[in-house]
Amino acid sequence: MTVIVAVSHALGFSLAAVASLLRLADHPAAPCDDVDALVADKIAEVRARQADLARLETSLTRLQACCHGDHAIADCGILAALAAP
């Protein structure tokens, strides 16, 4: 059971999900649909975070393109873009 906790935690499962996995592991003859559902939920969460990070990367790349660092801070395009409404 300790391995399940460690690996589940490393995969980013919440404490509640780890507890659910442990409860489910206590019933080896039961169907594994609930385990599959927990993993599917985690995959959906990871994919949503990946999409958020991709949008963040796009925004930061656009921001970086506003300035090339060869001038004074007063003329910094990044700071100007951040200050714009």
N, C-alpha and C positions, 0 to 999 in steps of 0.2 A: 504493500500500500504506500510506503514511503516513496517508492519510485514513481507511482502515479502522481503523487502530490508534486514532486520535484519537476517531473517532465511537464505536467499540466501547467504549473506555475511558469516554467520557462517558455511555454507556448502562449502565455499571456491570458490564460483563463482566470477569471475572477475567483475569489475565495468561495463564493456561492456556487459557481460552476464546478470547482474542484470538489466541494462537499457533495454536490449532486453526483459527480462521477464516482466518488467513493461509495456513496449509497447504492448506486447502480452496480458497482463491482461486487457488492455483497450478495448479489442475486445472480450467480453465474448461469442459471438455466433460463432466465428471463430473456425476451427478445431485446436486441440492442438498438431498437428504434430511437429510444431516448438519448442514447449515447451519440448516435448519428446526428440527431437534431442539435445537440449541444455543439458538435463539431461544425455542422453547417452554419449555425448562428455565429460561431467564431470566425469562420471563413468570410461570411457576409460583413462582419465588423472589420476584418482586416482589409477587405476590398474597399469598403467605404473610407477607411483611413488612407489607403493608397490613393484614392481619388482626391481626397482632401490635400494630401501631400503633393500630388501632381499639380493641382490648382495653385498651391502655394509656390511651388517651383516656378511655374509660369509667371506668376506675379513678381517674384523676386528677380527673374531673368529680365523681365521688362524694366523693372526698376534699375537694375544694374546697367542696362543699356542707356540710361539717362545720363550717365557720367562716366568719364574715362580717366579721372584722377590727375589730369595734367594741368590743373588750375587751382586757384584758391578755394577754400571752403565756402566763401561768400558766393561763389559761382557754381557750387555743387548741384548738379541736376538731380541727384538722388534726394538731397535734402529739400530741394524745391518741389519735387514730386510728392514727397511725404507731407509737406506743409500745405499742398493744394487741397481745397475742399473736395 
